Amino acid sequence: MSFVRSATRLAAVPFVPEISLYQADDIYALWAQTERHLGRAGLAPPFWGVPWPGGQALARYLLDHPALVTGRSVLDFGSGSGLVAIAAARAGAASVVACETDPLGQAAIGLNAAANGVPRPGCVADISAADPATQVVLAGDVWYDRELAAQVSAYLDTASAAGACVLTGDIGRRYFPRGRYRCLASYAVPASIALEGKLVLSASVWQANGLPPRSGYPARAAGEPASYSAIQPSPRPVTSEPSRLRTAMATSRFSAATGETR
């Protein structure tokens, strides 16, 4: 936890100012610091150091519509900083579990929960450890990569078909299966030029329709890239870091879907 504190600063989330998180001013610098701190190269990015716009939209929606989670059990899938999990707790959830594979991410979730005066969510690294009877399943910004989106979608489809209320936040990622969801709200969310290439992004909150899980996923079209991220290179002097982040996001962000270690 001391590393998380020393490498970030506590600040209000731009679109959800009721919640403060330990955030990095520069995720690329935090990434390098993390690798030095752990003495390992090639680590996944520290997703816990940034409030991603899809998560901000979902957190905003929960705080504005607390009845969705009040008194109910909640799972935050791909929790990162714990923003959505904390919003659910603030909105009155009976219990909250955060699925996050990164140990530093789990530490950040604990610190962020304490900073906001809510109980620390239970943390699991493997989605199979979560209660299958969870009443509300939340997922922000989980649609970066085709194969991983298929895994995430299968889990969320199964939860929805079993009766859970499944909500996701998305900014228009290519692999989000919109036909299986209905849009509840759209927002103009402040964003980082360094990460997203824009100062403001349109982010929407969607609810699963409860359709039966699909048996397959559409094949990749000829010439279609293997992965996708809406993150664009920074207008700062060109380095390899934005490209490295895009690739890592596609391959590591949601390994919780399979229980794999980042």
Rosetta blueprint (number, residue, H / E / L):
1 M L
2 S H
3 F H
4 V H
5 R H
6 S H
7 A H
8 T L
9 R E
10 L E
11 A E
12 A E
13 V E
14 P L
15 F L
16 V E
17 P E
18 E E
19 I E
20 S E
21 L E
22 Y E
23 Q E
24 A L
25 D L
26 D L
27 I H
28 Y H
29 A H
30 L H
31 W H
32 A H
33 Q H
34 T H
35 E H
36 R H
37 H H
38 L H
39 G L
40 R L
41 A L
42 G L
43 L L
44 A L
45 P L
46 P L
47 F H
48 W H
49 G H
50 V L
51 P L
52 W L
53 P H
54 G H
55 G H
56 Q H
57 A H
58 L H
59 A H
60 R H
61 Y H
62 L H
63 L H
64 D H
65 H L
66 P H
67 A H
68 L H
69 V L
70 T E
71 G L
72 R L
73 S E
74 V E
75 L E
76 D E
77 F E
78 G L
79 S L
80 G L
81 S L
82 G L
83 L H
84 V H
85 A H
86 I H
87 A H
88 A H
89 A H
90 R H
91 A L
92 G L
93 A E
94 A L
95 S E
96 V E
97 V E
98 A E
99 C E
100 E L
101 T L
102 D L
103 P H
104 L H
105 G H
106 Q H
107 A H
108 A H
109 I H
110 G H
111 L H
112 N H
113 A H
114 A H
115 A H
116 N L
117 G L
118 V L
119 P L
120 R L
121 P L
122 G E
123 C E
124 V E
125 A L
126 D L
127 I H
128 S H
129 A H
130 A L
131 D L
132 P L
133 A L
134 T L
135 Q L
136 V E
137 V E
138 L E
139 A E
140 G E
141 D L
142 V L
143 W L
144 Y L
145 D E
146 R H
147 E H
148 L H
149 A H
150 A H
151 Q H
152 V H
153 S H
154 A H
155 Y H
156 L H
157 D H
158 T H
159 A H
160 S H
161 A H
162 A L
163 G L
164 A L
165 C E
166 V E
167 L E
168 T E
169 G E
170 D E
171 I L
172 G L
173 R L
174 R L
175 Y L
176 F L
177 P L
178 R H
179 G H
180 R H
181 Y E
182 R E
183 C E
184 L E
185 A E
186 S E
187 Y E
188 A E
189 V E
190 P E
191 A L
192 S L
193 I H
194 A H
195 L H
196 E H
197 G L
198 K L
199 L L
200 V E
201 L E
202 S E
203 A E
204 S E
205 V E
206 W E
207 Q E
208 A E
209 N L
210 G L
211 L L
212 P L
213 P L
214 R L
215 S L
216 G L
217 Y L
218 P L
219 A L
220 R L
221 A L
222 A L
223 G L
224 E L
225 P L
226 A L
227 S E
228 Y L
229 S L
230 A L
231 I L
232 Q L
233 P L
234 S L
235 P L
236 R L
237 P L
238 V L
239 T L
240 S L
241 E H
242 P H
243 S H
244 R H
245 L H
246 R H
247 T H
248 A H
249 M H
250 A H
251 T H
252 S H
253 R L
254 F L
255 S H
256 A H
257 A H
258 T L
259 G L
260 E L
261 T L
262 R L
